[in-house]
Amino acid sequence: MSNLSVTFAGIDFKNPVTVASGTFGDGLLMNRIYDVSRLGGIFAKGTTYEPREGNAPQRMAETFGGMINAVGLQNKGVHHFIEEIYPKCRQIGTHLIMNVNGNDVSDYVKVAEMADELEHIPAIEVNISCPNVKHGGMLFGVNPAMASEVVREVRKVYHKPIIVKLTPNVTDITLVAKAVEDAGADAVSLVNTFLAMAVNVKTRKPVLSTVTGGLSGPCIKPIALRMVWQVFNAVQIPIVGLGGIRNAEDAIEFMLCGASLVQVGTYNFVDPLAPLKIIEGIDRYLEENKIEDVSSLIGALEV
């Protein structure tokens, strides 16, 4: 059999298929449906310092080839994560990576400092890219200087790998990627959702309570692929690729463009078993093409 394991930012993953923050919870509920230990890892739902109620309904809208969400990082806060979720995380049998969010730099630092004490959380994903909140989020991700500041300050208190989640809502994503690399990031994940909106023609009003939200799903894959390829050619740190992945071929495309790991996001809502099918599909692809190691696909695009 081919080798599906990948070493990413010094962490050994049993395979390159993970699930995206906000689409899979913390894995405990899904573990009742299938054995989530088969996944390479789980990027947990975003955690902030204080609890957040999120945005008012309506905060999801279906669109052709995807969905627009404006959930607004609803969560019970970092203390709940540490007291209620973390003690159970070893039950899932795979890496659980904490997704860290904040209104300002000090919020990111406080959550990261608390996460640093969690022995069984091997890394954090610092989300500077959420377009669905009024403060923080994408504000940092569109500005290389502000993105650098967040990473520099988090680096002072967090001593394990820092993965920075980038927004696609910029003119040149490589500028932000290089900025966070220089500030001490160990890896980047891209892309988060695209700023979008939906309109109800009967009421002549926006569908979402926030007017705009984040577009995800298969419709964004071609743009996400392009950005992964651009960043792969601009930085030395590894990449988690995401954006519209729904099958093994999609995942392999991201790896060929430079991703070492992939995240399945929106398609979890369409087919909860999609990540397992993708793992099996990658394995078949390696066997059929007599490829011994999945890592040989990373950045192997011939241009």
N, C-alpha and C positions, 0 to 999 in steps of 0.2 A: 504494500500500500504506500501511497505517496505521503510525504510529511506535510501535515496541515499546520503545524505549530509556527508561531511567529514571535520573535523577540522585538518588543516595541518599547522604546525609552527605558530599556533595562528590565522590562517586565516580560515574563514568558506567558504567552497566550496559547491555549490549546488549538485554536484556529483563529482566522482573522475576522470572523463574523460576530459583531456585537450589536446591541440595540440602542437606539438613540434616546437621550434624555427627554422625558415628557411623553413618551409613547409606550412605556413598559412599566411604569411605577418603579418599584425597587426589586421586582422579580418575585416577591413572595406570593402574590396572588397568581401570577402566571405559572408558578411552580405547581399549582394544583391542576393545571391543564396539561403541562408536559414537563419533562425533566430539564429545567433551565441550566443545569450543570453542563449540558451539551454545548452551550454557547461559549464563544470566546470570552465574553464579558458583558456586563450590563452597566450602562451609564444611567445612573439613577435620576429620578425626577429632580428638577432644580430646587436647591435649598437656599433660603435667605436667612439672615440673622433673626429677624422678627417674623412671626407668622404673617401670611398674606392671604387675603380673601380672593384675590384675583379680580378680574373685570366683571362687570354686570353682564347678564345675558342680553342679547344673543352674542355668543362669542365663538361660534364656529359656523362656517359656511362651506358647502360643497361646491366645487367648481370643476370644469372639465379637466380630467387628468390630475386632480389633486384636491386640496382643501385649504381654506384660509382659517387660521385660528387666532384668537385674541384672548386666550385663557388668562394671561397676565401673571404667570408664575405662582399660581395658587399653591401654597404649601403651609405646613404647620411649624416651620422654623427649624433652625439647627438644633435647638435643645431637644425637640421631639425626635429628630433624626437620631441623635446620639442615644437618647433614652429608650426609644421604642423600636427603631429600625435597625440600628447598628448591632444590637445584641443578637439579632436573628440572621445577620447577613451571611454567616458561615453556613447556614442551612442551604443556600442556593448553590454551593459547590463550584462557583466560578468567580472571577473578579467582579467586585462591585466598585465602580468609580463614582465618586461624589461630584455632582454638578453644582458649582458655587456661583451665586449671584449676589448683587448688591445694588443699593441706591447710590452709594458713593464709595470711594476707595477704602474708607475705614470699615465699611460693611464687609467688603471682600476680605479684608485682612482679618477681621474678627472671626469670620466663618472658617477661613483657611487655617488660622491658628488653632482653632478647636479641632479641625479635621486632622491636623498634624499629629494629634495624640491618638488617633484611631489606628491601631496596629494592623487591622485587617482591611483597611482601605488603602490600596497600593498607589493611588494617584488621585488627583482632582482635575476636573475639567472646569476651567474658569470661563464662564459665559459672559463675554462682553458684546453679545450680538443679538439680544432679544428685542425684536421690534414692537413688542406688545405691552410694554410697561411705560409709565409716564416718566419715571426717573431711572437713571442708570442704563444698563443694558446697551442698546445700540449706540447710545451717546458716546460710550468709550470706544466701541469697535470701529467707528468711522473715522476716528482721529488717531493717527499713529502715535502722536505724543501722549495722548491720554491712555491709549492702550498700553504703551510702555510703562507709564506710571503705575497702572494697576498691577502689571506683572512684576515690576521691581519691588513694590511694597509687599506683595504676596510672597515673593521669593525670600524676603527677609524672615518670614515666620514659618514657611512651609518647606520641608526638607526632602520631600519625595517628588516624583515627577509631576510637573505642571503642564497640563494640556490646555491650550487656549482655543476656545471656540470662536471662530471668526464669522463676521457678517458678510454676505455677498453684496450688501447695499453700499458699495463704494465704487469709485472709478477704477482704482488699481489695487486689487487685493494683495498683491505682492508687497506693497509698501507697508501694510499693517503686519503681514506675516514676518517680514524682515525686522520690523520694529520690535515685535514681541520676542523674536529669537534673540536679538541683541540684548533685550532686557532680562533674559534668563529663562524663557520658556523652553521646556524639553520637547514639546510637540505642539502641533496645531490640529484642530478638527474643523473641517469645512465641507459644505457650507450650511449655515443656519438658513432660516426662511427669508424669502424675498418680500419686501413691503408691498402690500396689495390691498384691494378692496373689492367689495361686491355691492350691487345695487338692486333694490326691490323696485321694479318698474310700476307695480301697482300702487305702492305707497309713496314712490319717488323719494325714498329714504335709503340710507346705507343699511345693509343687512346687519352689520356688526355694530354693537353699542359704542365701540371705539372708533368707528368709521373705517379705519385701516387695521390690517392684521398681517400675519405672516403666511405666505404661500409656500406650501410644501407638496410633495408627491411626485409621481412620474413626470409631470409637466416641466419640472425644473432640472431634470437630470442632465440634459446637454450643456446647460450653463454651468452646473456644478462640476461636471467633468472638465470643462475648459479651465475653471478656476483651480482645481486640484492639479492639473498639468502645469499651469503657470506657476503655482506656488512650489511644486516639486522642483522646478527648474530655477527657483530663486532662493531657496533656503537649504540648510543642511540637516535640519531636524525632521523627524518622521511626521507623517500625515495620517489622520483618520479621515476617510472620505465618506461623505453622505450627501443625499439629495436625490430622492426618487428611486432608490434601489428596491426592486421588487422580485428579482430572480438572480440566479447564479451568474448569468451573462452580464447583468448590470454590475454586480460586485467585481467581476473580473475586469471589466472595463475600467473601473475606478483604480484597481490595483495596477493595471498596465499604465495608467496615467500618473501613478506615483504614490497611491495610498498603500500604507502597510496594513492598516485595519480598515474595515468598513462598518458603518452603522446602518441598520434597518430602522426606519422611522415610521412614516405615515402608513406604510404598507402593513404594519402590524395590525392596524384597524381593519384592513381588508381581509387579511389572512393571517391569523395569529401564529400559524405554523410556518410562515414564510422564512424566518431565519433558519429553521432546521432544514427546509428544502434547499435553501441557498448553500448551506454547509455541504449537504449531500451532492448538490450540483457541481460545486467547486471540486469536490473529490472525484466525481466522474470525469470532469474536464481534464484533471491532472492525469488520471489513469488512461483516458482515451488518447491523450497527446504525449504519453510517456514522459511526463514531467515529474521529477522526483520530489521537488520541494516547492511549496507554494510561494516561498519568498522570492523565487526566481522570477515571478511575475511582476514584482514591484518595480515600477518605472521602466518596464521592458517595451514600452511603446516605440515603434520604429517610425521615425519622422524623417 
